[in-house]
Amino acid sequence: MYRLSWVFVGWYLVGLILMVFFEVPAWLQFANGIFLVLYACCVIEIGRQIYGSWGFVIKRAAIVGVLTFTVEWIGITTGFPFGAYDYYPTLGFLVAGVPLTIAFAWVGVFLNSLFLSSQQSKWRRAIETGIWIVLLDLILDPVAAERKFWVWYDGGGFYGIPFENFVSWGMIGAGLSFLFPLVSIDQKALSWTSRIYQAMVFFFGLLALKGGLDVIFYLALIIVILCEGRVRFERKRQKSIV
């Protein structure tokens, strides 16, 4: 049973309606941070199903959260490895300039991408994990900047976001994947993983369309289709093995 995942789905639908068709009132801004926490919890629950242990997934997710929060702190302090940027308090309470919820965002995006990737070899999985992370960030980052979640200073790159940001996201995600053993992912877990990933891409794609970022919206649709193709390919591969 995916109880936490259904909680996330409910929160997602409410957020989708409010943010796409209306505007989130100031007194509800804290909901942005809760959304990221629930996203992480949702994917952790899928991981529990995959690995068969809450303890294993939570411990590894905590390591991912601590490491990525540290990298984010280094990032806003030095400009390395993502580029020069700062956070607004939109995502919740800031610790040393970084929202606590950003660690949950990293956990959600990373695990979601990890579970979409091939489990046939660690190196292949690492590359695929990095690619899925970058594809999601191509949609997420421009929208987040437009909605004042964070601000980029140097301009250029992709919608004002330096290219090293996307390269760094991919490389960090690929490296973190080696913390997790290879595992067989059943059809139910794969289905949930893909639908959550597609939902996130589509959500931010709609926000991009609302914000006048039409190209981002169409790119989001392409990524949703690519994700569907990945899942269908994996299903056929598993059936051929059986």
C-alpha positions in Angstrom: 0.0 0.0 0.0 1.3 3.5 -1.0 -0.4 5.5 1.8 2.1 8.4 1.8 2.0 8.4 -2.0 -1.7 9.0 -2.0 -1.3 11.8 0.5 1.2 13.4 -1.9 -1.2 12.9 -4.9 -4.0 14.7 -3.0 -1.6 17.6 -2.0 -0.4 17.7 -5.6 -3.9 18.0 -7.1 -4.8 20.8 -4.7 -1.5 22.6 -5.5 -2.0 22.1 -9.2 -5.4 23.7 -9.1 -4.3 26.6 -6.9 -1.0 27.4 -8.7 -2.1 26.9 -12.3 -5.6 28.3 -12.2 -5.4 30.8 -9.3 -2.6 32.1 -7.1 -1.4 30.8 -3.8 -2.2 33.4 -1.1 0.7 34.7 1.0 -0.6 32.9 4.1 -0.4 29.6 2.2 3.2 30.0 1.0 4.4 27.4 3.5 2.6 24.8 1.4 5.5 25.0 -1.1 7.9 23.5 1.4 5.4 20.9 2.5 4.9 19.9 -1.2 8.7 19.1 -1.4 8.6 17.1 1.9 5.7 15.0 0.7 7.3 14.4 -2.7 10.4 13.0 -0.9 8.2 10.9 1.4 6.3 9.6 -1.5 9.4 8.4 -3.4 10.9 7.0 -0.2 7.8 4.9 0.3 8.3 3.6 -3.2 11.9 2.8 -2.3 10.7 0.9 0.8 8.6 -1.3 -1.5 11.6 -1.8 -3.8 14.2 -2.6 -1.2 11.9 -4.1 1.3 13.1 -2.0 4.2 12.1 1.4 5.6 15.4 1.6 7.6 17.6 1.1 4.6 15.9 3.7 2.4 15.5 6.3 5.1 19.2 6.0 6.1 20.4 6.4 2.5 17.9 9.2 1.9 19.2 11.0 5.0 22.7 10.7 3.6 21.6 12.1 0.3 19.8 15.0 2.0 22.8 15.9 4.2 25.2 15.8 1.3 23.1 17.8 -1.1 22.2 20.4 1.5 25.9 20.8 2.2 26.6 21.2 -1.5 23.8 23.8 -1.8 25.4 25.7 1.1 28.7 25.6 -0.6 26.9 26.7 -3.8 25.3 29.9 -2.4 28.5 30.7 -0.5 31.1 30.3 -3.3 29.1 30.0 -6.6 30.5 26.5 -7.1 29.4 24.1 -8.5 26.1 25.5 -9.8 26.8 29.2 -10.4 25.9 32.4 -8.5 22.5 32.2 -6.9 20.5 32.8 -3.7 17.3 31.5 -2.2 14.2 33.4 -1.4 12.3 32.2 1.8 9.5 31.0 -0.5 10.4 27.3 0.2 10.4 27.7 4.0 12.9 28.4 6.8 16.4 29.2 5.7 19.5 27.7 7.4 22.7 29.4 6.4 20.8 30.8 3.4 19.5 27.4 2.3 15.9 26.2 2.8 15.7 23.1 4.9 13.2 21.7 2.4 15.7 21.8 -0.4 17.2 18.6 1.0 13.8 17.0 0.6 13.6 18.3 -3.0 17.0 16.6 -3.8 15.9 13.4 -2.2 12.7 13.3 -4.2 14.3 14.2 -7.5 17.2 11.9 -7.0 15.3 8.8 -5.9 12.6 9.4 -8.5 15.3 9.4 -11.2 17.2 6.5 -9.7 14.1 4.2 -9.8 13.4 5.2 -13.4 16.9 4.1 -14.5 18.3 0.8 -15.6 19.3 -1.6 -12.8 21.5 -3.8 -15.1 24.8 -2.1 -14.1 25.8 0.6 -11.6 27.6 2.7 -14.3 24.7 2.6 -16.7 22.3 3.4 -13.9 24.5 6.3 -12.8 24.4 7.8 -16.3 20.7 7.4 -16.7 20.0 8.8 -13.2 22.0 11.9 -14.1 20.1 12.3 -17.3 16.6 12.0 -15.7 17.7 14.5 -13.0 18.8 17.0 -15.7 15.7 16.6 -17.7 13.5 17.3 -14.7 15.7 20.3 -13.7 15.4 21.8 -17.2 11.7 22.2 -16.4 11.9 22.9 -12.7 14.7 25.5 -12.6 13.3 28.1 -15.0 9.9 27.9 -13.4 11.3 28.1 -9.9 13.3 31.2 -10.8 10.3 32.8 -12.5 8.2 32.2 -9.3 10.9 33.6 -7.0 12.0 30.3 -5.3 15.6 31.4 -6.0 17.4 33.9 -8.1 20.4 33.5 -10.6 22.8 36.4 -10.9 25.1 35.9 -13.9 22.4 35.3 -16.6 23.1 33.5 -19.9 22.9 29.8 -20.2 19.4 28.3 -20.4 16.8 30.9 -19.5 19.3 32.8 -17.4 20.5 29.6 -15.7 24.2 28.7 -16.2 24.9 25.4 -18.0 27.2 24.3 -15.2 24.1 24.1 -13.0 22.7 21.3 -15.1 26.0 19.6 -15.5 26.5 19.6 -11.7 23.0 18.3 -11.0 23.6 15.4 -13.4 27.1 14.6 -12.0 26.0 14.8 -8.4 23.0 12.5 -9.0 25.1 10.0 -10.9 27.6 9.9 -8.1 24.9 9.5 -5.4 23.5 6.5 -7.2 26.5 4.4 -6.2 25.2 4.6 -2.6 22.4 2.2 -3.6 22.7 -1.5 -4.6 21.3 -2.7 -7.9 17.8 -4.1 -7.4 14.9 -5.6 -9.5 12.0 -3.1 -9.7 8.6 -4.7 -10.2 5.9 -3.3 -12.4 3.9 -1.7 -9.7 6.8 0.2 -8.3 8.0 1.2 -11.8 4.5 2.4 -12.6 4.3 4.6 -9.5 7.8 5.9 -10.1 7.1 6.9 -13.6 3.7 8.5 -12.9 5.1 10.6 -10.1 8.0 11.8 -12.3 5.6 12.6 -15.1 3.3 14.4 -12.7 6.1 16.6 -11.5 7.3 17.4 -15.0 3.8 18.2 -16.2 3.0 20.3 -13.1 6.0 22.6 -13.7 5.3 22.5 -17.4 1.9 24.0 -16.8 3.4 26.6 -14.5 5.8 27.4 -17.3 3.0 27.9 -19.7 1.2 30.1 -17.2 4.4 32.2 -16.8 4.9 32.6 -20.5 7.7 30.0 -20.8 6.0 28.2 -23.7 9.2 26.4 -24.9 9.6 24.9 -21.4 6.0 23.6 -21.5 6.5 21.8 -24.8 9.8 20.4 -23.6 7.9 19.1 -20.5 5.5 17.3 -22.8 8.5 15.7 -24.7 10.0 14.5 -21.4 6.7 13.0 -20.3 6.6 11.0 -23.5 10.3 10.0 -23.1 9.5 8.7 -19.6 6.5 6.7 -20.9 8.7 5.2 -23.5 11.3 4.2 -20.9 8.6 2.4 -18.8 7.1 0.6 -21.8 10.6 -0.5 -22.9 11.3 -1.9 -19.4 8.0 -3.7 -19.3 8.7 -5.4 -22.6 12.3 -6.3 -21.4 11.0 -7.9 -18.2 8.3 -9.9 -20.1 10.9 -11.2 -22.6 13.1 -12.4 -19.7 10.1 -14.2 -18.1 
